[in-house]
Amino acid sequence: MLFSRILEDVRLIRQWDPACNSTLEALLCYPGLQAVWFHVTSHWLYRRRLFFLARLVSQFARFLTGVDIHPGAAIGRAVIIDHGIGVVIGETAEVEDHVVLFHEVTLGSTGPHRGKRHPTIRRNVFIGAGAKILGPIEIGEGSKVGSGAVIIESVPPNTTIVAPLGAVIRRRSHEG
């Protein structure tokens, strides 16, 4: 499973990033990819209640990549973490398929309460550098969050949000 995911992700990076010149470069020089691959292992351990081992793998991945993904987070397929450094994804965060996160994005909590406390990011969402998405909120499918935005309320599908106050500037209809 991990091997097929690695191949899929390498193909995706080769398509996504015009600066990627080879498969070897994608494999060895894209810390966001490597962080997601380590997460597959740490999440597998976490789901089997091997919490210490899961955290150990995630901390090793953070040391190597600069990307901090809690083993409990649910990460879909074809997720791109571009430039990786400083990305933080909390324990109850959910990131669906075909999501792009840039550096210094936080999918965080607003407090120490139990239960769902991190955001859900739906399919085909783009989150710009330095955006902070906090709490048990949802970013709707097809939305774009601009760099530096701080989002503390759910965002409807197909919406563009810009910094610094997370103001809606455009909402596309689902038609056409």
Summary of the structure (lengths in Angstrom):
residues: 176
radius of gyration: 15.7
end to end distance: 35.7
largest distance: 48.2
contacts: 580
relative contact order: 0.10
helix: 31%
strand: 23%
